[in-house]
């Protein structure tokens, strides 16, 4: 091959590559194959252009395909097949659960026929004809390779291998964690020119463009006119599988769009209609300003102060963030100063205790402080000191309770004795007992004096019989018995009073 032929071949290849790379893709939003909040579901619970069943629940903000209960299955499918060849689907979903691992997962479907709502493959039918993008969160094969995102193609003749998690059937995949994220996770599935590309948003940030490539597969031939669907299932373990939105965009190449261009006559007609509409709108604005001069304000610069540009918004957010950081730092400085102050006070107290234990005198003004050893109090000594303090506190509490109980009982006994109860004897009883004892003492003294007086005459004063009569003797004996009885009664009451304190 000559040099000229080689240069011509290289130029041709470069031209083809440049033409392919610079080919523009036209996107068009397909609302009949999409759903998003708010007002995702109508008042009757239906989702426009979609049908759902099984355990799926639709609300105004999301579609819960499978709740966090065991053995739940649900799915949602488009009512009509798509009428375009190339497409891009943006799925925002959340998979949340209380367990360390979840089950089973959800799946995005593009199939020639709509699947079941209680199928065996993540809530849909097995032996499907088309594509399945599976977000598997349960490790069936125990290889510790889940959660996993994979694409599986099927021609309607094969069953999905659950035991191996479809590892022998997958087209491609990537290991990504999509459970329990702070923000909703997202997946973007693009099918254009027989090339399947899946991008994944990990949900760690709220940035909508923070996607990363999961996998890309070429030479993927999908049947035309398929249905879009989403399904989910739970098993022994359970997660909440919520789909927030599904946005479908049809993709059209430059050649397709050029074939759909309008003729020159139609373009001129539309341009003329637009110009006439613009003139009519300007005339209506002028008439309104003439009829309402008070409500008309300066058009130029009227709303400049009401809106902010992107740069101003970013600058304002930066300043707000710096303000928050300064407030947090100020609070931290205050807390650190408080901790340092408390540590200083503790060290001063420990220094005073150590000085007293060493027999040193308190510091005088102008005197240098005594340096403490590195470890004046050991860990064991400190624990002993704390235990002794606790014992002292408990003993003081017990003494306090005992004194209060004694005081209460004393008050009760005094009040009971004053009212003639079983308490201490009254003052009147004590006085009576003293008087009786005094009278008995005088009587005994008189008898003793009489017995000890000597005889002054030879003839006895008394006759041969005893001078003390029987009545006198009985009175003396009765008085002694009465005194003994009163003394015994008084002693028993004192003993009973003493026993009440114990």
Phi, psi and omega in degrees: 000131182285167180293324180294319178295322179295318178296320179296321179294318179295320178295322179295316180297318179296321178296319179295318180295317180296320180295321180292317184288328182269009179288127184274139178255124177266130181247143178220128181287132181251099185287337181285347179241028183221159169209147181199157176280167357278175181057045180295315178255147179280180181296329179276004178089356181275154176252123183302132177069010180226157175228135179229159182199188185075226178264013180289144180228127180254136177230186181287343184247339183195173174241115178270104183289319180214122178283171183279060173232160183286142173058051177249143180217144179196159183204161175221135186226153174288148179284327183241147175289158181283152181243029177222157188273317185248143186206166176221130183239127177251119184244125174247125186213166177223130176241109185230145178196163182274343183279162177292327174236156182241181179193157344267325180144186178228170184211146172256135187237143165227102187226160180288334179231145178292139182276178178284169176261354178223045184282177184272345183251092178052040177090354180243182186281149172276168182056052178275161178245100181149216187243144174226122172259108189256131174253090187269124182250358181244137184267091180285323183272001176058040176256003178058044180236037179228153001294146186222143177247126183215154176250131182232126176259145179212142179259012179092008183241347185251148174265146180285135183270098182286328184297322180262011182058029178070018183294335180272355184240350188287148175280314177192170180185180179207152181268110181220141178264123182237014180262142171052056178261153182294330178238160179299139175276156184223151176223136179242117181252119182241129177234108185214127179054048178060026177239122181259123181231134180236123175251150184227137175250120189284353178076012178276343178230166179261013179280123185288342183255012182274065179261154172227149183287127176269304175198163177222130180232131181256166180058046178258115181256112179254146178294153181273156176069042180269178179249144173268144178203159175227139180215161179206160181208154174236159179236232175294326171261161188214141173229159169275123180249099183249130175252119184276316175206159172223113184247123182252134179231128176275141182250133180226133179282173180294322181294319178294319180291326178292328177290342180261009180293148181278162178285169182294323181296318179294322178296317179295322180296316179294322178296319179294318178297322179294318179296318178296319179295322180294319178296318180296322179293318178297320179295321178295323178295317179296317179297320180295321180292326178290321182283335182231074182290333182287330182272352182272130178240175181295124183288320182283121179076012183291317185252019181293324181280348183273339184236161179230151180279175179295321179295318177296320179296315179296319179296319179296318179295323178296315180295321177296318177297319177296322177297318178296319179297319179296319178297317179296318179296321178297317177296321179296319178298318178298314181295320178296319178298320178297317179296319179295319178298316178296321178295321178296316178298318179297318179295321178295318178296317178296324177296318179296317179297318180294320179296317178295322179293332179272000179077022181273155178278154176300153182293137174266159179301131180088356180272140181290139181291151179282130179282130178276152172296168182297322179226079180293329181234121179282171180296318181293318178297320180296318178297320179296318179299317179295320179294319179295319177299320180294321178296318178298318180297317179295319179296317178298321179295319178295317178299318179299316178295322180294319179295319179296320180293320178295316179298318180296316180293324178296316178298319180294320181292318179297316179294323179291322179293324178292334181265012179082022180275202181271024182271213181290152180294148182284167180293325180297319179295320179297320180295317179298317179296322178294318179296317179298317178297322180295318178297318179297322179295320179295318179298316179295321179294320178295317179297319181293323179294321179294321182290330183269359181283132181282161181278129180264345180235160180291324180276130180296146180294316183270156175290187181296334179281168181296143179289326180280127180281167179295324180296318180297319179296320178295323178296320179296316179297319179295320178297319178296318178296320178297317179298316180296322180293316178296321179294320178296318178297317179296319180295320180294321178294321178296319179294321177295322178294320180293326181292333182293336179283351180245000000 
